[in-house]
Amino acid sequence: MIQELQWDSAFFKKKIGTLVMCPGEEPKTAGALEKARRAGFQYLTWKTKSFDIPVTQALESEGFYLADIGVTLSAKPDVLCSAESAASMRWMKSPRAAELQDIPMLRDLARGLFLQSRFYHDPFFSKKEADRLYQQWIENSVKGSAADIVFCIDTAGFITCRKTGRRSGEIVLVGVRQRMRGKSMGTALVLRAMQWFSAQGLGTATVRTQLRNPDAMNFYLRLGFLVREYDLVFGKRL
C-alpha cells in the first residue's frame, strides 16, 4: 500500500508517498510501483525500525536505496539538568524563547546548518530544496505547528522542543552556526531544553541524529544521553 505524504508533496511540488507495510509482511512492490507511477508519484520512501533482511533485499532489488540511518537517543531531563558543565554556564542565560520577529534570523541560521541530514544526502532532493525545507521547518516551529517552543541564542543557534506524550518530549532540531561551535553553546541549548521538559513534568526526552554524524552522536553521549534505537530510511525515484 502506498500513502501520499501530502505536506511533503505540497512543499516540494512533487508527488511523494510512503510504503505502508505490516510488520513481517513480504513486500509486493512490482504492482504497487506501477500503480504509483500511474498515479503520478515521483518519489517513494520507506522507514523501518528493524533490520529485516528479506524485506530490505526485496526493496533494493526494486531500486530502493538506503537514504538515511537514524539513531535515537534518550535521557531523563532531571538528571541532565543537575549535571551542568562549568563550560556551558557562561551561556546558560543566553537561550531565550524565540518569537515571531525572530523568524528571519532563524531562517538565515537554518540554511546549510543540517548538512548531515537525510535531505542533503538523498539524491532526489537538491541542496536548495533541503535549505528551503529546514528554513520552513524552523518557521513552522516558532509558529507552533512543528514544535511547542523554540529557544535561541541570537544569530548563533537554536533548539526546538515538543511534547510527544504525557510524560515524554523530543528535541526536534538543534543547531549552532559553524563559526560559533566549540564554545559550549550547544550544551547550553540542550540544557535549556531539558529545563523546559522538566518544568513540563516530562520524564524522558529523545533526540534523533544520523549515524553518519559522529560529532553529534558523541556530543549527546557526553551529555548523558543513551542510545535507544535506530531506524533505516529508504528512497526510490519513480
C-alpha positions in Angstrom: 0.0 0.0 0.0 1.2 3.5 -0.8 0.1 6.5 1.1 0.7 10.1 -0.1 2.7 12.4 2.2 0.6 15.4 1.5 2.7 18.0 3.3 5.8 16.8 1.5 4.1 16.7 -1.9 2.8 20.3 -1.4 6.1 21.6 -0.2 8.4 20.1 -2.8 5.7 20.4 -5.5 6.3 16.7 -6.4 4.0 13.8 -5.5 5.7 11.9 -2.7 4.5 8.8 -1.0 5.5 6.2 1.6 5.2 2.4 1.5 2.9 1.1 4.3 3.6 -2.5 5.4 2.6 -4.5 8.4 5.4 -6.0 10.5 6.6 -9.2 8.9 4.8 -8.6 5.7 6.5 -9.5 2.5 6.7 -6.5 0.2 4.7 -6.8 -3.0 6.3 -3.9 -4.8 6.1 -4.7 -8.5 2.4 -4.0 -8.8 2.4 -1.2 -6.2 5.2 0.6 -8.1 3.4 0.5 -11.4 0.2 1.8 -9.7 2.3 4.6 -8.1 3.8 5.6 -11.4 0.3 5.8 -13.0 -0.9 7.8 -10.0 1.8 10.4 -10.7 4.1 9.6 -7.8 7.7 10.8 -8.3 9.3 9.5 -5.2 8.6 6.8 -2.5 10.1 6.4 0.9 10.0 3.6 3.5 11.2 3.7 7.1 11.7 0.8 9.4 13.0 0.4 13.0 14.0 -3.2 12.5 16.6 -4.6 10.1 14.5 -7.1 8.2 17.0 -8.5 5.7 14.5 -10.2 3.3 12.4 -7.1 3.2 15.3 -4.7 2.6 16.7 -7.1 -0.1 13.4 -7.2 -1.8 13.2 -3.4 -1.8 16.8 -3.0 -3.0 16.0 -5.3 -5.9 13.3 -2.9 -7.0 15.6 0.1 -6.9 15.2 1.4 -3.4 18.4 2.8 -1.9 19.4 3.5 1.7 18.9 7.2 2.2 19.5 7.5 6.0 20.4 5.6 9.1 18.9 7.4 12.1 19.9 6.9 15.8 17.5 7.9 18.6 19.0 8.7 22.0 17.1 9.4 25.2 17.8 11.0 28.6 16.0 12.0 31.8 15.7 15.8 31.9 16.1 16.0 35.7 19.4 14.1 35.6 20.9 16.2 32.8 19.7 19.5 34.5 21.7 18.6 37.6 24.9 18.0 35.5 25.5 21.4 34.0 29.1 21.8 33.0 31.2 24.8 34.0 32.0 25.5 30.4 28.3 25.9 29.5 27.5 28.1 32.5 28.6 31.3 30.7 25.9 30.6 28.1 23.1 29.3 30.3 21.4 32.7 30.5 21.6 33.3 26.8 19.0 30.9 25.3 15.6 32.6 25.2 12.2 31.7 23.8 12.0 32.7 20.1 9.2 35.0 19.0 7.7 35.7 15.6 10.0 38.6 14.9 12.9 36.2 15.2 11.8 34.1 12.2 14.0 35.9 9.6 17.1 35.5 11.8 16.3 31.8 12.4 15.6 31.1 8.8 19.0 32.6 7.9 20.6 30.3 10.6 18.9 27.2 9.4 20.2 27.4 5.8 23.0 24.9 5.4 23.0 24.0 9.1 22.0 20.4 8.9 24.3 19.1 6.2 24.5 15.6 7.7 20.7 15.1 7.5 18.9 12.8 5.0 17.7 15.6 2.8 21.2 16.8 1.9 22.3 13.2 1.1 19.3 11.8 -0.7 19.9 12.5 -4.4 16.2 13.1 -5.0 16.4 16.4 -3.2 18.6 19.3 -4.2 20.7 21.3 -1.8 18.4 24.3 -2.4 15.3 22.2 -1.6 17.0 20.9 1.6 17.9 24.5 2.6 14.3 25.6 2.0 12.9 22.7 3.9 14.8 23.5 7.1 14.0 27.2 6.8 10.3 26.4 6.6 10.7 23.9 9.4 12.2 26.4 11.9 9.5 29.0 10.9 6.7 26.4 11.5 8.4 25.6 14.8 8.2 29.2 16.0 4.6 29.4 14.9 3.8 26.3 16.9 2.9 23.8 14.2 6.2 21.8 14.3 7.3 22.4 17.9 5.9 23.6 21.2 8.7 26.0 21.9 12.0 27.2 20.3 14.9 28.5 22.3 17.6 30.5 20.5 20.9 32.3 21.1 20.8 35.3 18.8 22.5 34.8 15.4 24.3 31.7 16.8 22.0 28.7 17.3 18.6 27.3 18.3 16.8 24.3 19.6 13.2 23.2 19.1 11.2 21.1 21.6 7.8 19.4 21.5 5.8 17.1 23.7 5.3 13.6 22.3 3.2 12.2 25.2 2.0 12.8 28.7 5.5 12.1 30.1 7.8 12.4 27.1 9.3 15.0 24.9 11.5 15.4 21.9 14.3 17.7 20.7 13.4 18.0 17.0 16.1 20.3 15.7 19.2 21.7 17.3 22.0 23.6 15.6 24.8 26.1 16.1 26.4 28.2 13.4 29.6 26.7 12.2 31.9 29.5 13.4 30.3 29.5 16.8 30.8 25.8 17.6 33.2 24.6 20.2 32.1 27.3 22.7 29.5 25.1 24.7 26.6 26.9 23.1 25.1 23.5 22.0 25.4 22.3 25.6 23.6 25.4 26.9 20.8 25.0 24.4 20.3 21.3 25.3 20.3 22.0 29.0 17.8 24.8 28.5 15.6 22.4 26.6 15.9 19.9 29.4 14.9 22.6 31.9 11.7 23.1 29.9 11.0 19.4 29.6 11.4 19.1 33.4 9.1 22.0 34.0 6.5 20.4 31.9 6.7 17.3 34.0 8.2 15.1 31.3 10.3 12.2 32.5 12.0 11.3 29.2 13.4 13.4 26.3 14.6 11.9 23.0 16.6 13.3 20.1 17.4 11.7 16.7 20.6 12.2 14.7 22.3 10.5 11.9 24.8 7.5 12.2 27.0 9.4 9.7 27.3 12.3 12.2 29.7 11.0 14.9 30.2 14.5 16.2 26.5 14.8 17.1 26.5 11.2 18.5 29.5 11.9 20.7 28.0 15.2 21.8 24.8 13.6 23.1 26.6 10.7 24.7 29.0 13.1 26.6 25.9 14.9 27.9 24.5 11.6 29.3 22.1 10.5 26.6 21.9 6.8 25.8 21.2 5.1 22.5 17.6 3.9 22.4 17.0 2.7 18.9 17.9 3.1 15.2 15.9 3.3 12.0 16.6 2.9 8.3 15.1 5.2 5.7 14.9 4.0 2.0 14.1 6.1 -1.0 13.2 5.4 -4.7 12.8 7.7 -7.6 9.9 6.8 -10.0 
